[in-house]
Structures are given as C-alpha cells and as structure tokens.
C-alpha cells in the first residue's frame, strides 16, 4: 500500500517533471527565437545607423568643399580689394598735395576757381571710393572669418562622424559578429 502510494506519487512527480521540462524547453525556444528576432532587429538598426552616419559624413564633406572654395574666393577678394585700395593711395596723395599747394598760394593767387572746385571734388571722390573699398574689405574679411569658423566646425563634425563610423562599423559590428549565435 505505501509502496503503491510511493509509486503513484513518483509517477505523478515524473509526469509533472516531464511537463515542466517541456514548458521550460518551450520557454527556452521562445526566448531563443525572441533573442534572434531582437538580434536581427538590432543588426538592421545598426546598419541603418551606419548608413545614416555615412550619408551625413558625405554631406558634410561636400559642404566642406563648398566652404573651402568660398574661402579661396573670399581670400582672392581680399587680395583684390587690398590692391585696389593701394592703387587709390597714390592718386589720393597727389590730389591732396595739389590741393595743399593751391592753398599755399600768395594772397592774390589764392582764389576759388573751377580748378580748385574740381580738385576738391576729385579729393572727395577718391576719399569716398577708398572708404567704400575699406567698408567692402571689412565685410569680406568678416565673411572670411565666419567661413573659417564654419570650416573648423565642419572639420570637427566630420572627425566625429569618422570616429562614430569606426566605433559602430569596425568595433561594434565586429564584436557582434564574434558573438554569432546559431539560429
């Protein structure tokens, strides 16, 4: 009687154990499937992110090339403006000298005639022209400074993108490949 009870209890425990093993195996299979699904999802997102970084880096590099061309153009403008200002210096000095010499004439010869008015007009025109050139020079110089700052920011962003690519594509993906689990 006790033996029959023990056999019956043991059989029930064995059946419960087998059922539990099946449930556990089912849970493990489901977990493995979930992990594989998650692994594929993560790999897909990783590849998408890597492609986004590559695209962003390419866009930044193209923009950097445009900025470099614009910097070269602005440097050329600065050089041209400096030459223009320099070429205006000699005529301005000559006109000022003539005007000064006319103002040093003796009493009777010190008159305001059309030549005097023309000299004053010429000096004013040259002064105005030089001031406009200097104003434009300052604007171009400010633009060049902004472009140089923009260039530095772009170069820094490109370096960050390059580093991100190295980490994501080279290190993380290589590590994920090493942890390849059977599907």
C-alpha positions as CSV (number, residue, x, y, z in Angstrom):
1,X,0.0,0.0,0.0
2,X,2.7,2.5,0.9
3,X,4.8,1.3,-2.0
4,X,1.8,1.7,-4.4
5,X,1.3,5.2,-3.0
6,X,5.0,5.9,-3.4
7,X,5.0,4.6,-7.0
8,X,1.9,6.6,-7.8
9,X,3.3,9.8,-6.3
10,X,6.6,9.2,-8.0
11,X,4.8,8.7,-11.4
12,X,2.9,11.9,-10.8
13,X,6.1,13.7,-10.0
14,X,7.8,12.3,-13.1
15,X,4.9,13.4,-15.3
16,X,4.9,16.8,-13.6
17,X,8.7,17.0,-14.1
18,X,8.4,16.0,-17.8
19,X,5.6,18.6,-18.3
20,X,7.8,21.2,-16.5
21,X,10.7,20.2,-18.8
22,X,8.5,20.7,-21.8
23,X,7.3,24.1,-20.6
24,X,10.9,25.1,-19.8
25,X,12.1,23.9,-23.2
26,X,9.2,25.8,-24.8
27,X,10.1,28.9,-22.9
28,X,13.8,28.5,-23.8
29,X,12.9,28.0,-27.5
30,X,10.7,31.1,-27.4
31,X,13.4,33.1,-25.6
32,X,15.9,32.0,-28.3
33,X,13.5,33.0,-31.0
34,X,12.9,36.3,-29.3
35,X,16.7,36.9,-29.0
36,X,17.3,36.0,-32.6
37,X,14.5,38.4,-33.7
38,X,15.9,41.1,-31.5
39,X,19.4,40.4,-32.8
40,X,18.2,40.8,-36.4
41,X,16.4,44.0,-35.4
42,X,19.4,45.4,-33.7
43,X,21.6,44.5,-36.7
44,X,19.2,46.1,-39.1
45,X,19.1,49.3,-37.0
46,X,22.9,49.2,-36.7
47,X,23.3,49.0,-40.4
48,X,20.7,51.7,-40.9
49,X,22.5,54.0,-38.4
50,X,25.9,53.3,-40.0
51,X,24.4,54.3,-43.4
52,X,22.9,57.4,-42.0
53,X,26.3,58.4,-40.5
54,X,28.0,57.7,-43.8
55,X,25.4,59.8,-45.7
56,X,25.8,62.7,-43.1
57,X,29.6,62.5,-43.4
58,X,29.4,62.6,-47.2
59,X,27.1,65.6,-47.0
60,X,29.4,67.4,-44.5
61,X,32.4,66.7,-46.7
62,X,30.6,68.1,-49.8
63,X,29.6,71.2,-47.8
64,X,33.2,71.5,-46.6
65,X,34.4,71.5,-50.2
66,X,32.0,74.3,-51.0
67,X,33.2,76.3,-47.9
68,X,36.8,75.8,-48.9
69,X,36.0,77.1,-52.4
70,X,34.2,80.1,-50.9
71,X,37.2,80.7,-48.5
72,X,39.5,80.8,-51.5
73,X,37.2,83.2,-53.4
74,X,37.0,85.5,-50.3
75,X,40.8,85.4,-49.9
76,X,41.0,86.4,-53.6
77,X,38.5,89.2,-53.0
78,X,40.6,90.5,-50.0
79,X,43.7,90.4,-52.1
80,X,42.0,92.3,-54.9
81,X,40.5,94.9,-52.5
82,X,43.9,95.5,-50.9
83,X,45.4,96.1,-54.3
84,X,42.5,98.4,-55.2
85,X,42.9,100.4,-52.0
86,X,46.7,100.6,-52.6
87,X,46.2,101.8,-56.2
88,X,43.9,104.6,-54.9
89,X,46.5,105.8,-52.4
90,X,48.9,107.4,-55.0
91,X,46.2,109.4,-56.8
92,X,44.7,110.4,-53.4
93,X,48.1,111.7,-52.2
94,X,48.6,113.5,-55.5
95,X,45.2,115.2,-55.3
96,X,45.8,116.2,-51.6
97,X,49.3,117.6,-52.5
98,X,47.8,119.6,-55.3
99,X,45.1,120.9,-53.1
100,X,47.6,121.8,-50.4
101,X,49.9,123.5,-52.8
102,X,47.0,125.6,-54.2
103,X,46.1,126.6,-50.6
104,X,49.7,127.9,-50.1
105,X,49.5,130.4,-52.9
106,X,50.1,134.1,-52.1
107,X,47.1,136.4,-51.4
108,X,46.0,137.4,-54.9
109,X,46.5,134.0,-56.4
110,X,44.6,132.3,-53.6
111,X,41.2,132.1,-55.3
112,X,38.4,129.6,-55.6
113,X,38.2,128.9,-59.3
114,X,36.8,126.0,-61.2
115,X,40.2,124.2,-60.9
116,X,40.0,124.5,-57.2
117,X,36.5,123.1,-57.1
118,X,37.5,120.3,-59.4
119,X,40.4,119.4,-57.1
120,X,38.1,119.4,-54.1
121,X,35.6,117.3,-55.9
122,X,38.4,114.9,-57.0
123,X,39.7,114.5,-53.5
124,X,36.2,113.9,-52.2
125,X,35.5,111.2,-54.9
126,X,38.8,109.4,-54.2
127,X,38.2,109.6,-50.4
128,X,34.6,108.2,-50.9
129,X,35.9,105.5,-53.2
130,X,38.6,104.4,-50.7
131,X,36.1,104.4,-47.8
132,X,33.7,102.2,-49.9
133,X,36.6,99.9,-50.7
134,X,37.6,99.7,-47.0
135,X,34.0,99.1,-46.0
136,X,33.7,96.3,-48.5
137,X,37.1,95.0,-47.3
138,X,35.8,94.8,-43.8
139,X,32.6,93.0,-44.9
140,X,34.6,90.5,-46.9
141,X,37.0,90.0,-44.0
142,X,34.1,89.3,-41.6
143,X,32.6,86.8,-44.1
144,X,36.0,85.1,-44.4
145,X,36.2,84.8,-40.6
146,X,32.7,83.2,-40.5
147,X,33.7,80.8,-43.3
148,X,36.8,79.8,-41.4
149,X,34.8,79.2,-38.3
150,X,32.3,77.2,-40.3
151,X,35.1,75.2,-41.9
152,X,36.5,74.3,-38.4
153,X,33.1,73.2,-37.3
154,X,32.6,71.1,-40.4
155,X,36.0,69.5,-40.0
156,X,35.2,68.8,-36.3
157,X,31.8,67.3,-37.3
158,X,33.5,65.1,-40.0
159,X,36.0,63.9,-37.4
160,X,33.2,63.0,-35.1
161,X,31.3,61.1,-37.8
162,X,34.5,59.3,-38.8
163,X,35.0,58.3,-35.2
164,X,31.4,57.2,-34.9
165,X,31.8,55.1,-38.0
166,X,34.9,53.5,-36.7
167,X,33.2,52.6,-33.4
168,X,29.9,51.4,-34.9
169,X,31.1,49.7,-38.1
170,X,34.5,48.5,-37.1
171,X,34.3,47.8,-33.4
172,X,30.7,47.1,-32.5
173,X,29.8,45.2,-35.6
174,X,33.0,43.1,-35.4
175,X,32.1,42.3,-31.7
176,X,28.6,41.4,-32.8
177,X,29.9,39.0,-35.4
178,X,32.1,37.3,-32.8
179,X,29.1,36.7,-30.7
180,X,27.3,35.0,-33.5
181,X,24.8,32.5,-32.1
182,X,23.3,29.6,-34.0
183,X,19.9,30.4,-35.4
